[in-house]
Structures are given as C-alpha cells and as structure tokens.
Amino acid sequence: MNDLNALRVFLTLMETGSTSKAGVALGRSQSYISKVLAQLREELDDPCS
C-alpha cells in the first residue's frame, strides 16, 4: 500500500466523517476507502479491528 495515499485517505475520512463522503471527495468508491482503512488498521495492529 502506498503510505502517502493511505494517509490522504485517512485524513479525508477524518475530515468528512464517513467512508461514502471520503470516497466522493477523493473520487474513489466507498468500498475502496473501507479497504484502505482495513489495511491501515491491520498494519497498525488496531485492537478495535
């Protein structure tokens, strides 16, 4: 995963508050945003995932 892309997705997700809105803002699908978020959670060993 491209770390800069993941950071961009994460920041947009935090700004918009939803995967759907982040997808629209980035020109990507909601499922793509969810996938990137899941990959981030796995890489960072998120205990909530």
mmCIF file as gemmi writes it, N, C-alpha and C atoms, coordinates in Angstrom:
data_model
loop_
_atom_site.group_PDB
_atom_site.id
_atom_site.type_symbol
_atom_site.label_atom_id
_atom_site.label_alt_id
_atom_site.label_comp_id
_atom_site.label_asym_id
_atom_site.label_entity_id
_atom_site.label_seq_id
_atom_site.pdbx_PDB_ins_code
_atom_site.Cartn_x
_atom_site.Cartn_y
_atom_site.Cartn_z
_atom_site.occupancy
_atom_site.B_iso_or_equiv
_atom_site.pdbx_formal_charge
_atom_site.auth_seq_id
_atom_site.auth_asym_id
_atom_site.pdbx_PDB_model_num
ATOM 1 N N . MET Axp A 1 ? 0.852 -1.178 0 1 0 ? 1 A 1
ATOM 2 C CA . MET Axp A 1 ? 0 0 0 1 0 ? 1 A 1
ATOM 3 C C . MET Axp A 1 ? 0.896 1.239 0 1 0 ? 1 A 1
ATOM 4 N N . ASN Axp A 2 ? 0.504 2.214 -0.767 1 0 ? 2 A 1
ATOM 5 C CA . ASN Axp A 2 ? 1.214 3.484 -0.815 1 0 ? 2 A 1
ATOM 6 C C . ASN Axp A 2 ? 0.9 4.268 0.462 1 0 ? 2 A 1
ATOM 7 N N . ASP Axp A 3 ? 1.916 4.52 1.269 1 0 ? 3 A 1
ATOM 8 C CA . ASP Axp A 3 ? 1.699 5.183 2.557 1 0 ? 3 A 1
ATOM 9 C C . ASP Axp A 3 ? 1.116 6.58 2.417 1 0 ? 3 A 1
ATOM 10 N N . LEU Axp A 4 ? 1.563 7.32 1.401 1 0 ? 4 A 1
ATOM 11 C CA . LEU Axp A 4 ? 1.028 8.669 1.212 1 0 ? 4 A 1
ATOM 12 C C . LEU Axp A 4 ? -0.436 8.625 0.805 1 0 ? 4 A 1
ATOM 13 N N . ASN Axp A 5 ? -0.794 7.666 -0.023 1 0 ? 5 A 1
ATOM 14 C CA . ASN Axp A 5 ? -2.19 7.508 -0.406 1 0 ? 5 A 1
ATOM 15 C C . ASN Axp A 5 ? -3.034 7.131 0.811 1 0 ? 5 A 1
ATOM 16 N N . ALA Axp A 6 ? -2.543 6.219 1.621 1 0 ? 6 A 1
ATOM 17 C CA . ALA Axp A 6 ? -3.283 5.805 2.816 1 0 ? 6 A 1
ATOM 18 C C . ALA Axp A 6 ? -3.463 6.981 3.769 1 0 ? 6 A 1
ATOM 19 N N . LEU Axp A 7 ? -2.434 7.803 3.902 1 0 ? 7 A 1
ATOM 20 C CA . LEU Axp A 7 ? -2.539 8.982 4.759 1 0 ? 7 A 1
ATOM 21 C C . LEU Axp A 7 ? -3.588 9.946 4.217 1 0 ? 7 A 1
ATOM 22 N N . ARG Axp A 8 ? -3.575 10.143 2.917 1 0 ? 8 A 1
ATOM 23 C CA . ARG Axp A 8 ? -4.565 11.025 2.284 1 0 ? 8 A 1
ATOM 24 C C . ARG Axp A 8 ? -5.983 10.505 2.512 1 0 ? 8 A 1
ATOM 25 N N . VAL Axp A 9 ? -6.164 9.2 2.351 1 0 ? 9 A 1
ATOM 26 C CA . VAL Axp A 9 ? -7.472 8.592 2.588 1 0 ? 9 A 1
ATOM 27 C C . VAL Axp A 9 ? -7.878 8.777 4.048 1 0 ? 9 A 1
ATOM 28 N N . PHE Axp A 10 ? -6.956 8.503 4.965 1 0 ? 10 A 1
ATOM 29 C CA . PHE Axp A 10 ? -7.261 8.628 6.388 1 0 ? 10 A 1
ATOM 30 C C . PHE Axp A 10 ? -7.642 10.058 6.763 1 0 ? 10 A 1
ATOM 31 N N . LEU Axp A 11 ? -6.857 11.019 6.3 1 0 ? 11 A 1
ATOM 32 C CA . LEU Axp A 11 ? -7.146 12.419 6.624 1 0 ? 11 A 1
ATOM 33 C C . LEU Axp A 11 ? -8.494 12.859 6.058 1 0 ? 11 A 1
ATOM 34 N N . THR Axp A 12 ? -8.784 12.455 4.839 1 0 ? 12 A 1
ATOM 35 C CA . THR Axp A 12 ? -10.074 12.807 4.229 1 0 ? 12 A 1
ATOM 36 C C . THR Axp A 12 ? -11.216 12.136 4.973 1 0 ? 12 A 1
ATOM 37 N N . LEU Axp A 13 ? -11.01 10.907 5.392 1 0 ? 13 A 1
ATOM 38 C CA . LEU Axp A 13 ? -12.019 10.193 6.171 1 0 ? 13 A 1
ATOM 39 C C . LEU Axp A 13 ? -12.294 10.916 7.491 1 0 ? 13 A 1
ATOM 40 N N . MET Axp A 14 ? -11.258 11.37 8.151 1 0 ? 14 A 1
ATOM 41 C CA . MET Axp A 14 ? -11.44 12.088 9.413 1 0 ? 14 A 1
ATOM 42 C C . MET Axp A 14 ? -12.124 13.443 9.196 1 0 ? 14 A 1
ATOM 43 N N . GLU Axp A 15 ? -11.811 14.092 8.09 1 0 ? 15 A 1
ATOM 44 C CA . GLU Axp A 15 ? -12.429 15.388 7.793 1 0 ? 15 A 1
ATOM 45 C C . GLU Axp A 15 ? -13.905 15.255 7.441 1 0 ? 15 A 1
ATOM 46 N N . THR Axp A 16 ? -14.245 14.224 6.685 1 0 ? 16 A 1
ATOM 47 C CA . THR Axp A 16 ? -15.625 14.071 6.218 1 0 ? 16 A 1
ATOM 48 C C . THR Axp A 16 ? -16.505 13.288 7.178 1 0 ? 16 A 1
ATOM 49 N N . GLY Axp A 17 ? -15.908 12.396 7.937 1 0 ? 17 A 1
ATOM 50 C CA . GLY Axp A 17 ? -16.663 11.625 8.922 1 0 ? 17 A 1
ATOM 51 C C . GLY Axp A 17 ? -17.368 10.395 8.381 1 0 ? 17 A 1
ATOM 52 N N . SER Axp A 18 ? -17.196 10.101 7.096 1 0 ? 18 A 1
ATOM 53 C CA . SER Axp A 18 ? -17.818 8.885 6.566 1 0 ? 18 A 1
ATOM 54 C C . SER Axp A 18 ? -17.037 8.371 5.365 1 0 ? 18 A 1
ATOM 55 N N . THR Axp A 19 ? -17.122 7.063 5.177 1 0 ? 19 A 1
ATOM 56 C CA . THR Axp A 19 ? -16.415 6.464 4.047 1 0 ? 19 A 1
ATOM 57 C C . THR Axp A 19 ? -17.033 6.898 2.724 1 0 ? 19 A 1
ATOM 58 N N . SER Axp A 20 ? -18.338 7.07 2.697 1 0 ? 20 A 1
ATOM 59 C CA . SER Axp A 20 ? -19.003 7.498 1.464 1 0 ? 20 A 1
ATOM 60 C C . SER Axp A 20 ? -18.576 8.899 1.057 1 0 ? 20 A 1
ATOM 61 N N . LYS Axp A 21 ? -18.579 9.822 2.011 1 0 ? 21 A 1
ATOM 62 C CA . LYS Axp A 21 ? -18.186 11.206 1.722 1 0 ? 21 A 1
ATOM 63 C C . LYS Axp A 21 ? -16.704 11.304 1.371 1 0 ? 21 A 1
ATOM 64 N N . ALA Axp A 22 ? -15.887 10.503 2.033 1 0 ? 22 A 1
ATOM 65 C CA . ALA Axp A 22 ? -14.457 10.491 1.714 1 0 ? 22 A 1
ATOM 66 C C . ALA Axp A 22 ? -14.248 9.976 0.301 1 0 ? 22 A 1
ATOM 67 N N . GLY Axp A 23 ? -15 8.962 -0.078 1 0 ? 23 A 1
ATOM 68 C CA . GLY Axp A 23 ? -14.908 8.431 -1.43 1 0 ? 23 A 1
ATOM 69 C C . GLY Axp A 23 ? -15.258 9.471 -2.472 1 0 ? 23 A 1
ATOM 70 N N . VAL Axp A 24 ? -16.318 10.212 -2.223 1 0 ? 24 A 1
ATOM 71 C CA . VAL Axp A 24 ? -16.725 11.27 -3.155 1 0 ? 24 A 1
ATOM 72 C C . VAL Axp A 24 ? -15.635 12.341 -3.237 1 0 ? 24 A 1
ATOM 73 N N . ALA Axp A 25 ? -15.119 12.746 -2.085 1 0 ? 25 A 1
ATOM 74 C CA . ALA Axp A 25 ? -14.088 13.788 -2.054 1 0 ? 25 A 1
ATOM 75 C C . ALA Axp A 25 ? -12.82 13.38 -2.796 1 0 ? 25 A 1
ATOM 76 N N . LEU Axp A 26 ? -12.504 12.086 -2.75 1 0 ? 26 A 1
ATOM 77 C CA . LEU Axp A 26 ? -11.282 11.593 -3.383 1 0 ? 26 A 1
ATOM 78 C C . LEU Axp A 26 ? -11.525 11.002 -4.777 1 0 ? 26 A 1
ATOM 79 N N . GLY Axp A 27 ? -12.776 10.955 -5.187 1 0 ? 27 A 1
ATOM 80 C CA . GLY Axp A 27 ? -13.092 10.364 -6.486 1 0 ? 27 A 1
ATOM 81 C C . GLY Axp A 27 ? -12.905 8.86 -6.507 1 0 ? 27 A 1
ATOM 82 N N . ARG Axp A 28 ? -13.118 8.225 -5.366 1 0 ? 28 A 1
ATOM 83 C CA . ARG Axp A 28 ? -12.969 6.766 -5.237 1 0 ? 28 A 1
ATOM 84 C C . ARG Axp A 28 ? -14.272 6.208 -4.681 1 0 ? 28 A 1
ATOM 85 N N . SER Axp A 29 ? -14.407 4.901 -4.713 1 0 ? 29 A 1
ATOM 86 C CA . SER Axp A 29 ? -15.61 4.265 -4.185 1 0 ? 29 A 1
ATOM 87 C C . SER Axp A 29 ? -15.539 4.14 -2.664 1 0 ? 29 A 1
ATOM 88 N N . GLN Axp A 30 ? -16.706 3.967 -2.069 1 0 ? 30 A 1
ATOM 89 C CA . GLN Axp A 30 ? -16.778 3.759 -0.627 1 0 ? 30 A 1
ATOM 90 C C . GLN Axp A 30 ? -16.055 2.479 -0.249 1 0 ? 30 A 1
ATOM 91 N N . SER Axp A 31 ? -16.164 1.464 -1.077 1 0 ? 31 A 1
ATOM 92 C CA . SER Axp A 31 ? -15.513 0.192 -0.765 1 0 ? 31 A 1
ATOM 93 C C . SER Axp A 31 ? -13.983 0.326 -0.808 1 0 ? 31 A 1
ATOM 94 N N . TYR Axp A 32 ? -13.462 1.164 -1.696 1 0 ? 32 A 1
ATOM 95 C CA . TYR Axp A 32 ? -12.02 1.415 -1.742 1 0 ? 32 A 1
ATOM 96 C C . TYR Axp A 32 ? -11.556 2.076 -0.438 1 0 ? 32 A 1
ATOM 97 N N . ILE Axp A 33 ? -12.305 3.053 0.028 1 0 ? 33 A 1
ATOM 98 C CA . ILE Axp A 33 ? -11.966 3.749 1.282 1 0 ? 33 A 1
ATOM 99 C C . ILE Axp A 33 ? -11.977 2.751 2.435 1 0 ? 33 A 1
ATOM 100 N N . SER Axp A 34 ? -12.982 1.901 2.486 1 0 ? 34 A 1
ATOM 101 C CA . SER Axp A 34 ? -13.074 0.887 3.539 1 0 ? 34 A 1
ATOM 102 C C . SER Axp A 34 ? -11.896 -0.083 3.477 1 0 ? 34 A 1
ATOM 103 N N . LYS Axp A 35 ? -11.512 -0.46 2.277 1 0 ? 35 A 1
ATOM 104 C CA . LYS Axp A 35 ? -10.388 -1.378 2.105 1 0 ? 35 A 1
ATOM 105 C C . LYS Axp A 35 ? -9.085 -0.75 2.611 1 0 ? 35 A 1
ATOM 106 N N . VAL Axp A 36 ? -8.84 0.497 2.251 1 0 ? 36 A 1
ATOM 107 C CA . VAL Axp A 36 ? -7.628 1.189 2.708 1 0 ? 36 A 1
ATOM 108 C C . VAL Axp A 36 ? -7.652 1.309 4.233 1 0 ? 36 A 1
ATOM 109 N N . LEU Axp A 37 ? -8.794 1.646 4.795 1 0 ? 37 A 1
ATOM 110 C CA . LEU Axp A 37 ? -8.911 1.748 6.247 1 0 ? 37 A 1
ATOM 111 C C . LEU Axp A 37 ? -8.621 0.405 6.92 1 0 ? 37 A 1
ATOM 112 N N . ALA Axp A 38 ? -9.135 -0.676 6.37 1 0 ? 38 A 1
ATOM 113 C CA . ALA Axp A 38 ? -8.875 -2.008 6.928 1 0 ? 38 A 1
ATOM 114 C C . ALA Axp A 38 ? -7.39 -2.349 6.855 1 0 ? 38 A 1
ATOM 115 N N . GLN Axp A 39 ? -6.74 -1.988 5.756 1 0 ? 39 A 1
ATOM 116 C CA . GLN Axp A 39 ? -5.308 -2.244 5.617 1 0 ? 39 A 1
ATOM 117 C C . GLN Axp A 39 ? -4.508 -1.429 6.64 1 0 ? 39 A 1
ATOM 118 N N . LEU Axp A 40 ? -4.907 -0.186 6.853 1 0 ? 40 A 1
ATOM 119 C CA . LEU Axp A 40 ? -4.236 0.641 7.859 1 0 ? 40 A 1
ATOM 120 C C . LEU Axp A 40 ? -4.385 0.035 9.251 1 0 ? 40 A 1
ATOM 121 N N . ARG Axp A 41 ? -5.595 -0.399 9.567 1 0 ? 41 A 1
ATOM 122 C CA . ARG Axp A 41 ? -5.85 -0.984 10.884 1 0 ? 41 A 1
ATOM 123 C C . ARG Axp A 41 ? -4.999 -2.229 11.094 1 0 ? 41 A 1
ATOM 124 N N . GLU Axp A 42 ? -4.866 -3.027 10.052 1 0 ? 42 A 1
ATOM 125 C CA . GLU Axp A 42 ? -4.059 -4.242 10.153 1 0 ? 42 A 1
ATOM 126 C C . GLU Axp A 42 ? -2.58 -3.898 10.322 1 0 ? 42 A 1
ATOM 127 N N . GLU Axp A 43 ? -2.09 -2.966 9.524 1 0 ? 43 A 1
ATOM 128 C CA . GLU Axp A 43 ? -0.675 -2.578 9.605 1 0 ? 43 A 1
ATOM 129 C C . GLU Axp A 43 ? -0.316 -1.981 10.954 1 0 ? 43 A 1
ATOM 130 N N . LEU Axp A 44 ? -1.27 -1.271 11.551 1 0 ? 44 A 1
ATOM 131 C CA . LEU Axp A 44 ? -1.006 -0.589 12.818 1 0 ? 44 A 1
ATOM 132 C C . LEU Axp A 44 ? -1.45 -1.403 14.027 1 0 ? 44 A 1
ATOM 133 N N . ASP Axp A 45 ? -1.861 -2.643 13.788 1 0 ? 45 A 1
ATOM 134 C CA . ASP Axp A 45 ? -2.324 -3.533 14.867 1 0 ? 45 A 1
ATOM 135 C C . ASP Axp A 45 ? -3.4 -2.876 15.735 1 0 ? 45 A 1
ATOM 136 N N . ASP Axp A 46 ? -4.394 -2.33 15.085 1 0 ? 46 A 1
ATOM 137 C CA . ASP Axp A 46 ? -5.509 -1.673 15.783 1 0 ? 46 A 1
ATOM 138 C C . ASP Axp A 46 ? -6.268 -2.703 16.611 1 0 ? 46 A 1
ATOM 139 N N . PRO Axp A 47 ? -6.341 -2.523 17.923 1 0 ? 47 A 1
ATOM 140 C CA . PRO Axp A 47 ? -7.034 -3.504 18.769 1 0 ? 47 A 1
ATOM 141 C C . PRO Axp A 47 ? -8.555 -3.476 18.583 1 0 ? 47 A 1
ATOM 142 N N . CYS Axp A 48 ? -9.077 -2.436 17.946 1 0 ? 48 A 1
ATOM 143 C CA . CYS Axp A 48 ? -10.527 -2.331 17.736 1 0 ? 48 A 1
ATOM 144 C C . CYS Axp A 48 ? -10.989 -2.995 16.454 1 0 ? 48 A 1
ATOM 145 N N . SER Axp A 49 ? -10.041 -3.472 15.654 1 0 ? 49 A 1
ATOM 146 C CA . SER Axp A 49 ? -10.455 -4.059 14.367 1 0 ? 49 A 1
ATOM 147 C C . SER Axp A 49 ? -10.738 -5.534 14.495 1 0 ? 49 A 1
